[in-house]
Amino acid sequence: MSKPDSLNPPGTLDASGVPATSVREEVINRYKRHVNRGFAGLASVLGLPIGARSRGCFVFDEQGRAYLDCGGYGVFLHGHRHPLVVEAVKAQLDRHPLATHGFLNAELASAAERLAGVTPPGLDYITFTNSGAEAAELGIKLAHVNGKPRLVAMQGGFHGKTMGALSINGKPFYKDPFKPLLPEVDFVAFGDANALEEVLAASDNRACVIVEPVQGEAGVNIPPAGYLKRVQDLCRRHNALFILDEIQTGLGRLGTWWGADREGVVPDVLLAGKGLSGGVVAVGAVAATAEAFEPLNRDPFLHSSTFAGNPLAMAAARAAIDAIEREGLVGRAASLGEMLLRDLRTILQSACRDLVVEVRGRGLMLGVEFISEAVAGDFVLRLLQERMVVSHSLNAHRVVRLTPPAILAEAECEILFQAVENAAAGLRKAW
């Protein structure tokens, strides 16, 4: 079989004369040969399409069919290819895409100032990373160089799959094949401040607490009111470093700039990512107080990364923040999220009440918990058949997550509701 180099509209031929409909088979074969056989097999069984292009709230497959994208694990708050972000990246690409580390990086300095301007007060030092997991790694490093090597993480939490991040991941399935991981890691129940207090009381002032404002991969777990404030108070009382993982929740996803804002907390270290990309270029970041960052101020070579803070990513990050402000995406996420949560509850209660445990959410992070993993998986596939993309939860497979863009218009909300209603009706008949 010939190997097409590009994807074409349906009914056309590629440069080798191969029908566009056969492109998917060749992509799966390439996955088998060079990417991952297991994932190739899964994609083949599930009938996963190829993502060929994207625009706004939609992704398009190799046959030109549009899918409403409510997945993406929280990345696409701006939607796909937001014009402001794309233009900024294009301009930077034409000017200076990657930095030589022998020079100062003006784009890095500007992006750091921009991000520090929207983080909780006092988080003035910014280190950019290439991903959320890398941000978590730097958070762990900051804990160690500040004399806080005893890590206290939350059951069900998710901070990435690199070795340090795995050490504080709350799901053994991902961790066990790679043990031994970092020593001195304790886990407590998310939302249980009393359990946290017991661990910190025995920590000898050597602890670092890492927590998410809302647990995403654990299935959109929302803690009791006042929990984050209590975590902050306990960290202060026991001289523990407080790291807030806002990789998925930050930059408007919860209907506030940061999950920290809801209770007015200011961590020592804040992790950012996903939405910081503007949906265009991968970028993560760590924001820290002067005190927490001091070891790196004393020796700037304790942490470095060749591609982190590259001008292209910095252009995307600056433009992403600009777009959030100019278009009021934080307020839009709050109001849109309330409406979606209310109507999703109504639809699912009517269509398949006995199959749904709970519909919960905050802002545009929404979760539907089903009675079993099998039902949740069926729902994801039925939504795909309805041309709507959602995400499963890596640490809670019974929960299907919707993280739609804040730019959803009324027509797109109607598409969303109709897809959910049709998928739920199918579940009712099947289960």
Steps between C-alpha positions, in 0.01 A plus 500: 500500500628847418550745784316832470685797639195715565132474579248605241130587489264203454477362151842632394828324427838564653817553299535125455142453384383339824136572599478721809279241672801265521714754683370387839614140440848619410520721809406203720766289325759769571392502865550123508844519344641810665281648777320247720346168402266491799353840427473417129295192584276697733447774242411244237244324722343826615493649153685814605518759222803706401513858616572676171433866584329717757326833536316662790294244690546226240751243382465339157586144403665368186167500319424861589239419767473750786508393868412729787808491723414485870809291578866586477557455876441867568735645239256675270337773709555731200382240251726397214721740307384813679582783257682716755725212607561372148598843370739555790664162439522558123667835552747350746570209266599743227716699738678268749343162595769344721747669731872457534575482868804723463272804459228658708150390400273805481194288424561294813530809718183650356298179539622456858391853588164440331432177688616641833250780445203262510615250765405540868700781665859426596564228241749720320756251370406303191680201349354370176495131417407288200212318672296469815693194612824694467345775712419240766859377487629851564254539785646188660852631446408829668367304796829314534730802469286678761555215746153346455565152355201331667225524240137485604267433207133418461336169425376507142716798410670525165809708425646325198681177416868591518689334785469776757140577406418128515624495857213732598245348262209355691444190285720191556428364151730758342761487775561135580688407178756774568578452867705593690393862468578794728516414871314685774164539330178489701147494364191635675138518392418800283274740687588362844687779678511304827692215334740753354554657840597163652771446238634853525515481879747214464702652217769679704459813287627307196176469303374628168128473425385478138131520418262588215213746562272254319629155412465455126630154418346365820160578353430871566517463877400823672617545860285642782473877527794647686727204435774685312508773763540233767781337301678834480456563872633154588803549277576830672455349846728205430753687286415293193546612141163537326485408129172553317470304176293719267623336181147404401292734718680830446456786256122509508401135475311507833331834433766688698851587386633234739344245730693681773290813449179345626631494858767766466794268560856569384722191477878510516512338156233486229513266200342607170460353154234379256304823446824698504567355155203684354427171327789562259849436648579274796618692806492462878624718782591518867424818693670540838540747780837666543567290809419168333700595191805628687713185452467541121570872525825415679597246236307536172662186358336264749215464252498550124336367187609550139157564353317643801418868461561496127377814319231315306340362819537836673310671219221246544489545877485879483229492237304237693488725806410800282212308343365388837492861618373666181221250440393456862555125486517462878152643551378312196630172647311569824162579341525242224608235749200563723262466206666186364505332840133573560383379159725194495355392831148541362572307181680211666250469783223474245675272253698252713458580868575147620838500325630830637639541851561876487551792265735754654724783398641844549532744217583312182633190674202264503482133596238230452550204730337177381425181689787314330805550284332306221203738487733801506704358212183430302389860553831635367470290184135593447589867528775447243240351268296815560807702392590625847835450672532463879766364736508203729660551841840334532467437873124436507376308199136520604504876444466662158630856489385791290743792476345710223642829373374825647413620150202266461209685341131416528503287184793296628333451838200359314730257318647399837163439663365306203807278491474427873128430474548258209792323669307472826199355319726238348639415842151452639417246230833317530523480880 
